[in-house]
Amino acid sequence: MNDIAKGVVVDQPSKISKDFISHAKKHFLKEHEFDEFISACNRPLRKSIRINTLKIKIDDFLKKLDKYNISYESVPWCQEGFWVEVNSYDHSNDIVLGNLPEHLQGLFYIQEASSMLPPIALFDLGLSSHDAPLILDMAAAPGSKTTQLAAMSNDQGLILANEISASRVKALHANLVRCGVTSTCMIQFDGRKLGERLSSLFDFVLLDAPCGGEGTVRKDTTALRDWQLSNVQEMAKLQKQLILTAYQCLKPGGRLVYSTCTLSPEENQQVALSLVDKTDAKIVDLKQLFKGAEHSATDEGFLHVLPHIYDSEGFFVAAFTKPENTKLKYYSTANDPTFMPVDKKIATRIQQYYLSHFGFDLSALTMIMKQRNKEVWLFPNGIDNISGVVRLNRSGIKLAEVYPNKIRSTHEFFHCFYKKLKQQKVKLDLKQAEEFYKGRNLDIPQHSAQDGEVVLIFNGHAVGFGTLKKNKVKNQLPRGLVRDQIRFLTG
C-alpha cells in the first residue's frame, strides 16, 4: 500500500454498482488493491486548492492560511497545489473556503489535486523555447486548468479556451476575471469541428475530455451507482473523435495532453492508443513526471490515477508529441467583422484617460486594442491567427465603454491590472470589504484619491472598483458577484 494513501478497509459501499466492480476487477483493478480502492471511494474527498501565482507568491499565501488556522500539505506534482484541512475557527464559525476574501480576490482556486496533473504534463519540458506560446484548451469550463495554464505561462502568449455550453462559458469567464487572466480568448464550439479551422496552429493542446466521471465518486455519490458499460462505450466514441481533432490542431513539435476524470480503459488507454494507431503521434512517457508518478504509471507511460494511490480523485493523463517532420495542413484566414481596429481618436482618449487618472500607460502593454461599437477591448498577441476562422466569445479583456463625455471602465480591467495602477487606489478595512461584496456603497472619510473611478484594495489586492464623489464610493461590483450573506473572518 502506498504511504500516501492510508485508509481503513470497508465493505463495498452500495453507491458503487456491482457491474462496475466486476468491470474494474477484470480490466484495471488488481486483486490486492480492491480493499484499498473501496476504502478510498468510501471516504470523503480531501479539499485542495491551487495558489494563483499571477496575483500572489506561494510563501505569502501560506502565511494567510496560517492566519486562518488552515493546515496544509503539498500536492507532490504541483508546487502551487495544497491539500487543506479547514480547522474550526472559533466556537461559532467554520471557514468556508469559497467565502474567504482571498478566494473572491482570485488569490487561489479551489481545485481537485488530480486535476492539476494535465497542465503539469503539458508543460513538462518547460516553456523556455516559447516566448508567447499558443495554447488550445479544448474543453475549458469551469476554468481550473485554463487558469492554471495561464499562471504557468505567466499570462504570456494566447490561450484559446473552448467550451460548447453557453452557460459554462459564462462561468469560465467569471473565473478568468477573478484570477486576473488576460491571455485568454474564449470560443463556443463543437470541439470536433475545430481541426479544419485551426489545423497545425498550437504549440500546446489540452483535451480534458468529457467523460463518464467514474473518478469523482468520492464527491459525487451517484457517479458509480447506475454505471453501465454501454454508456462508457458511447462516450469513448466521442472522445476518439475529439482526440483526433486535438492532434490536428497541434503544430509539428508540439505537445498534446489527453485527460479524463474517469477510470475505465475504454475512455482512457484505448482512446489514447487509438490516436497512435491512426496518426504519427508519439507517446510521452510520464513515469518520471513527479516523485511517486511510477505508482500510477501504465506500461505505455500514461498515468492511471486510482483514488487510493494518492488519496485523491481518480484521473487519467496521457501525453503525446507531433513529429517535427509532420506535413503541415494550413488553416484558412478571414477578416472578423465582430471586432475592428480601434478608432485613432478613441485610442488617444483612452490612453490619455488611463495615464492621467490612474498613472497607467496602456501603450506599455503587449496587447492589441480593438473596438466593438462603444466597447474597447484588449486582446493578447496572436489573436489575428484565430479571430478570422472562429467566432470569439467573451475574449480578451473588456477595457472600457467610451461615451461622448466619459469613459467607463470595467470590473475585469481592475481585477487584471490593479497592480499596474499608480494612483486612485483606495484601501478598505475588513468591514468595508465585506460591505462592498454585499453590493453596498461605502463611506470613505480618509483617502488621497480624486473624484471619479477608483480601484478598491483590501490586504493589497483588488476587490473591484467604484466611483468616488467626495467621501462616498458608489459600488460598481457586477450584480452577479454580489454576496448578500457574506461575512468575513479575521485572522
C-alpha positions in Angstrom: 0.0 0.0 0.0 1.3 3.4 -0.9 2.2 5.6 2.1 0.3 8.5 0.6 -3.0 6.6 0.8 -3.9 5.2 4.2 -7.4 4.1 4.9 -9.5 1.5 6.7 -10.8 -1.4 4.7 -14.6 -1.3 4.5 -17.3 -3.3 2.8 -18.2 -2.4 -0.8 -20.5 0.6 -0.5 -23.9 0.5 -2.1 -23.1 3.6 -4.1 -20.9 1.5 -6.4 -22.5 -0.6 -9.0 -21.7 -4.3 -8.8 -21.3 -4.3 -12.6 -18.6 -1.6 -12.3 -16.7 -3.6 -9.6 -16.7 -6.6 -11.9 -15.6 -4.5 -14.8 -12.8 -2.9 -12.7 -11.5 -6.2 -11.5 -11.4 -7.6 -15.0 -9.7 -4.6 -16.7 -7.7 -2.4 -14.3 -8.1 -3.2 -10.6 -5.7 -5.8 -9.2 -6.9 -8.2 -6.5 -4.6 -6.8 -3.8 -5.9 -3.3 -4.5 -9.5 -4.0 -4.1 -9.9 -3.3 -0.4 -7.8 -0.1 -0.6 -9.8 1.1 -3.7 -13.2 0.5 -2.0 -12.0 2.2 1.2 -10.8 5.3 -0.7 -14.1 5.5 -2.7 -16.0 5.4 0.6 -14.1 8.3 2.2 -14.8 12.0 1.6 -12.5 13.7 -0.9 -9.8 15.8 0.7 -10.1 19.5 0.0 -7.4 21.0 -2.2 -6.5 24.4 -3.6 -4.1 25.9 -6.1 -2.4 29.2 -5.3 -2.7 31.7 -8.2 0.8 33.0 -8.7 -0.4 35.6 -11.1 -1.5 37.6 -8.0 0.5 36.3 -5.1 3.6 34.4 -4.2 3.3 30.9 -2.7 5.0 31.8 0.6 2.9 34.9 1.1 -0.3 33.0 0.6 0.7 30.2 3.0 1.0 32.9 5.7 -2.6 33.7 5.1 -3.5 30.0 5.6 -1.6 30.1 8.9 -3.7 33.2 9.8 -6.9 31.3 9.3 -5.6 28.2 11.2 -5.8 26.1 8.0 -3.4 23.3 7.9 -1.9 22.3 4.5 0.1 19.5 2.7 1.9 19.9 -0.6 0.5 18.2 -3.7 3.6 16.3 -5.0 3.0 17.1 -8.6 2.1 20.8 -8.4 4.2 23.3 -6.3 1.3 25.7 -6.2 -1.1 22.9 -5.1 -2.0 22.1 -1.5 -4.4 19.7 0.3 -6.0 21.8 3.1 -7.8 21.0 6.3 -10.1 23.7 7.4 -10.0 23.7 11.2 -12.7 25.2 13.3 -12.1 29.0 13.5 -13.9 29.6 16.8 -16.8 28.1 18.8 -19.5 29.6 16.4 -17.9 29.8 13.0 -16.3 27.5 10.5 -14.4 28.8 7.5 -15.9 28.3 4.1 -13.1 28.4 1.5 -15.3 30.0 -1.2 -16.3 32.8 1.1 -12.8 33.9 2.0 -11.8 37.3 0.7 -8.7 35.8 -0.8 -10.9 33.5 -2.9 -13.1 36.3 -4.1 -10.0 38.3 -5.0 -8.6 35.4 -7.1 -5.6 34.6 -4.9 -6.4 30.9 -5.0 -8.6 28.4 -6.9 -10.5 25.5 -5.3 -9.3 22.7 -7.5 -9.1 18.9 -7.0 -5.5 17.8 -6.7 -5.6 15.2 -9.5 -7.0 17.8 -11.9 -3.8 19.8 -11.6 -1.9 17.0 -13.3 -2.8 17.7 -17.0 -1.2 21.2 -17.2 1.9 19.8 -15.4 2.2 17.1 -18.0 1.6 19.6 -20.8 4.4 21.9 -19.8 6.7 19.2 -18.5 9.5 20.2 -20.9 9.1 23.9 -19.9 8.3 27.0 -21.8 11.8 28.3 -22.4 11.6 28.0 -26.2 8.2 29.7 -26.3 8.1 33.4 -25.5 4.5 33.7 -26.4 3.0 30.1 -26.7 -0.2 29.4 -28.5 -2.3 27.1 -26.3 -5.6 25.4 -27.0 -7.8 24.3 -24.1 -10.5 22.3 -25.9 -13.0 21.8 -23.1 -12.1 24.6 -20.7 -15.0 25.3 -18.3 -15.2 26.0 -15.5 -11.6 27.2 -15.8 -9.4 25.3 -13.2 -7.0 24.1 -15.8 -7.3 27.3 -18.0 -6.3 29.5 -15.1 -3.5 27.0 -14.2 -2.2 27.2 -17.7 -2.2 31.0 -17.6 -0.3 31.1 -14.3 2.3 28.5 -15.5 2.9 30.5 -18.7 3.0 33.8 -16.7 -0.1 35.0 -18.7 2.1 35.3 -21.8 1.1 34.2 -25.3 -2.5 33.2 -26.0 -4.8 30.6 -24.6 -7.8 29.7 -26.8 -10.4 28.3 -24.3 -13.2 26.4 -25.9 -16.5 25.4 -24.3 -19.6 24.2 -26.1 -22.0 25.1 -23.4 -23.1 28.8 -23.3 -23.9 28.7 -19.5 -20.4 27.2 -18.8 -18.7 29.9 -20.9 -20.2 32.5 -18.5 -18.7 30.6 -15.5 -15.4 30.2 -17.3 -15.2 34.0 -18.0 -16.0 34.8 -14.3 -13.2 32.6 -13.1 -10.7 34.0 -15.6 -11.6 37.6 -14.5 -11.3 36.7 -10.8 -7.9 35.2 -11.3 -6.6 38.2 -13.4 -6.0 36.3 -16.6 -5.5 38.5 -19.7 -4.1 36.0 -22.2 -7.3 34.0 -22.9 -9.8 34.2 -25.7 -13.0 32.1 -25.4 -15.0 30.4 -28.1 -18.1 28.3 -28.0 -17.7 25.5 -30.5 -18.1 21.8 -31.1 -14.6 20.7 -30.5 -14.8 18.0 -33.2 -15.1 20.8 -35.8 -12.0 22.8 -34.7 -9.4 20.8 -36.6 -10.2 22.0 -40.1 -10.3 25.6 -38.9 -7.2 25.6 -36.6 -5.0 22.9 -38.1 -1.4 22.8 -37.0 -1.6 26.1 -35.2 -0.9 25.5 -31.5 2.3 24.8 -29.6 0.3 23.0 -26.8 -3.2 21.4 -26.8 -5.0 20.2 -23.7 -8.0 18.0 -24.1 -9.6 17.4 -20.7 -12.3 15.4 -22.3 -16.0 15.0 -21.3 -16.2 11.6 -19.7 -18.2 9.2 -17.5 -16.8 10.7 -14.3 -16.1 7.5 -12.5 -13.2 9.0 -10.6 -15.5 11.6 -9.0 -17.3 9.0 -6.8 -15.7 10.5 -3.6 -17.6 13.8 -4.1 -20.5 12.6 -6.2 -22.0 9.5 -4.6 -24.1 8.8 -7.7 -21.2 8.6 -10.1 -20.9 4.8 -10.0 -24.4 3.9 -8.7 -26.1 3.4 -12.1 -22.9 2.5 -14.1 -23.4 0.9 -17.5 -20.8 -0.3 -19.9 -22.9 0.8 -22.9 -22.6 4.5 -21.6 -18.8 4.1 -21.3 -18.5 2.8 -24.8 -20.7 5.6 -26.2 -18.6 8.2 -24.5 -15.5 6.7 -25.9 -16.7 7.2 -29.4 -16.9 11.0 -28.8 -13.5 11.0 -27.1 -11.8 9.3 -30.1 -13.2 12.0 -32.4 -12.1 14.8 -30.1 -8.5 13.5 -29.6 -8.1 13.3 -33.4 -9.2 16.9 -33.7 -6.9 17.9 -30.9 -4.0 16.4 -32.6 -4.9 18.0 -35.9 -4.7 21.4 -34.1 -1.2 20.7 -32.9 1.9 22.1 -34.5 4.7 19.8 -35.5 7.0 19.6 -32.5 4.1 20.5 -30.2 2.6 18.6 -27.2 -0.9 17.2 -26.7 -2.3 16.1 -23.3 -5.4 14.0 -23.1 -7.1 13.6 -19.7 -10.3 12.4 -18.0 -11.6 12.1 -14.5 -12.8 8.5 -15.2 -11.3 5.1 -14.7 -12.4 2.6 -17.4 -9.7 1.8 -20.0 -12.3 2.2 -22.8 -12.3 6.0 -22.1 -8.6 6.2 -21.3 -5.9 3.9 -22.6 -8.0 2.7 -25.5 -8.7 6.3 -26.6 -5.0 7.3 -26.2 -3.8 4.2 -28.2 -6.4 4.9 -30.9 -4.6 8.2 -31.6 -1.3 6.4 -32.0 -2.9 3.8 -34.3 -4.4 6.5 -36.6 -1.7 9.1 -36.7 2.1 9.6 -36.3 1.6 10.7 -32.6 4.4 9.7 -30.3 3.7 8.8 -26.6 5.5 10.9 -24.0 6.4 8.7 -21.0 5.1 10.3 -17.8 6.6 7.8 -15.4 9.1 10.4 -14.1 6.7 13.4 -14.2 6.9 13.8 -10.4 8.2 11.8 -7.4 5.9 8.9 -7.0 4.4 9.0 -10.5 5.6 5.4 -11.0 2.8 4.3 -8.7 0.1 5.3 -11.2 2.1 4.8 -14.4 0.9 2.2 -17.0 3.3 0.2 -19.2 2.7 2.7 -22.1 3.8 5.6 -19.9 0.3 7.0 -19.2 -0.8 8.0 -15.7 -3.9 6.0 -14.4 -4.6 7.5 -11.0 -6.9 5.4 -8.9 -8.5 7.1 -5.8 -6.4 5.1 -3.3 -3.0 5.7 -4.8 -2.6 9.4 -3.7 -5.8 9.6 -1.7 -7.3 11.8 -4.4 -9.9 11.8 -7.2 -9.5 9.3 -9.9 -7.8 10.6 -13.1 -6.1 9.6 -16.3 -3.4 11.5 -18.2 -1.7 10.8 -21.5 0.8 13.0 -23.4 1.9 13.0 -27.0 4.2 14.9 -29.3 3.8 15.5 -33.0 7.0 14.8 -35.0 8.7 17.9 -36.5 8.5 16.4 -40.0 4.7 16.1 -39.9 3.3 17.6 -43.1 1.5 20.9 -42.3 -2.1 21.4 -43.0 -2.7 25.1 -43.4 -5.8 26.7 -41.9 -7.8 29.4 -43.7 -8.0 33.0 -42.6 -10.6 35.7 -43.0 -11.5 39.1 -41.6 -13.5 39.1 -38.4 -16.3 41.8 -38.5 -17.0 41.5 -34.8 -14.0 43.5 -33.5 -12.5 46.3 -35.6 -9.2 48.2 -35.1 -9.9 50.9 -32.6 -10.5 54.4 -33.9 -7.4 56.6 -33.5 -9.2 59.4 -31.7 -10.8 57.0 -29.3 -7.4 55.2 -28.8 -5.9 58.6 -27.9 -8.7 59.4 -25.5 -8.4 56.1 -23.8 -4.6 56.3 -23.4 -4.8 59.8 -22.1 -7.5 59.0 -19.6 -5.7 56.0 -18.0 -2.4 57.8 -17.9 -3.7 60.9 -16.3 -6.3 59.3 -14.0 -4.5 56.1 -12.9 -0.9 56.7 -13.9 -1.2 53.6 -16.1 0.5 53.6 -19.6 -1.6 51.4 -21.8 1.0 51.6 -24.6 3.4 49.6 -22.5 1.1 46.5 -22.7 2.0 43.9 -25.3 -1.7 43.6 -26.2 -3.9 44.6 -29.1 -6.7 47.2 -28.7 -9.9 46.6 -30.7 -13.3 48.1 -30.7 -16.9 46.8 -30.9 -19.4 49.6 -31.1 -18.8 51.7 -27.9 -16.7 48.9 -26.3 -12.9 48.9 -26.3 -11.2 45.6 -25.7 -7.6 44.4 -25.1 -6.6 41.1 -26.8 -3.5 39.0 -26.4 -1.0 38.9 -29.2 -1.7 36.1 -31.7 -5.4 36.9 -31.8 -5.3 37.6 -35.5 -4.3 34.0 -36.1 -7.6 32.8 -34.9 -10.2 35.6 -35.0 -10.8 35.2 -38.7 -11.7 31.5 -38.5 -13.6 31.1 -35.3 -16.1 33.5 -33.7 -14.8 34.9 -30.4 -16.9 34.9 -27.3 -16.1 36.9 -24.2 -12.5 37.1 -25.4 -9.6 39.2 -24.2 -10.3 41.9 -21.6 -13.1 44.4 -22.0 -11.3 47.6 -21.0 -14.0 50.3 -21.1 -17.1 51.7 -22.7 -16.5 55.0 -24.4 -19.2 57.7 -24.5 -19.0 61.3 -25.8 -18.4 62.8 -22.4 -17.0 60.0 -20.3 -15.1 56.7 -20.2 -16.5 53.9 -18.0 -14.0 51.2 -17.0 -14.9 47.6 -16.3 -14.6 45.3 -13.3 -12.3 42.9 -15.2 -9.9 45.7 -16.0 -9.3 46.5 -12.4 -9.0 42.8 -11.4 -6.4 42.2 -14.1 -4.3 45.4 -13.9 -4.7 46.8 -10.4 -1.0 46.2 -9.7 0.0 48.5 -12.5 -2.1 51.4 -11.4 0.0 54.2 -9.6 -2.9 56.2 -8.3 -6.6 56.2 -7.5 -6.2 53.3 -5.1 -8.5 53.3 -2.0 -7.7 50.9 0.8 -10.5 49.2 2.6 -10.6 47.6 6.0 -12.2 44.2 6.5 -15.7 45.6 7.4 -15.6 47.9 4.3 -14.6 45.0 2.0 -17.4 42.9 3.4 -19.9 45.7 2.7 -18.5 46.1 -0.8 -19.1 42.4 -1.6 -22.7 42.8 -0.3 -23.1 45.4 -3.1 -23.4 48.4 -0.8 -22.0 51.9 -1.3 -19.2 53.0 1.0 -18.3 56.0 3.2 -14.5 56.6 2.9 -13.7 59.6 5.2 -9.9 59.4 4.6 -8.3 59.0 1.2 -5.9 60.7 -1.3 -7.8 59.9 -4.5 -9.6 62.4 -6.7 -13.3 62.1 -7.6 -14.0 59.6 -10.4 -13.2 55.9 -10.8 -11.1 54.3 -8.1 -9.8 50.7 -7.5 -10.7 49.4 -4.1 -7.9 47.4 -2.3 -8.1 45.0 0.6 -5.0 43.5 2.1 -3.0 44.6 -1.0 -5.3 43.1 -3.7 -8.3 44.4 -5.6 -11.8 43.6 -4.7 -13.3 45.7 -7.5 -13.9 49.4 -8.3 -16.3 52.2 -7.6 -17.0 55.8 -8.4 -15.8 58.3 -5.8 -17.5 61.6 -5.1 -16.2 63.5 -2.2 -16.1 60.9 0.6 -18.6 58.4 -0.8 -17.9 55.5 -3.2 -20.7 54.2 -5.4 -20.3 50.4 -5.7 -19.7 49.1 -9.2 -19.5 45.4 -8.4 -21.4 43.4 -11.1 -24.7 42.2 -9.6 -23.8 38.6 -10.4 -20.8 38.8 -8.0 -22.7 40.3 -5.0 -22.7 38.1 -1.9 -25.6 39.3 0.2 -24.9 36.9 3.2 -21.1 37.0 3.2 -19.3 37.6 6.5 -15.5 37.6 6.6 -13.5 36.2 9.5 -10.4 37.9 10.8 -7.2 36.1 11.5 
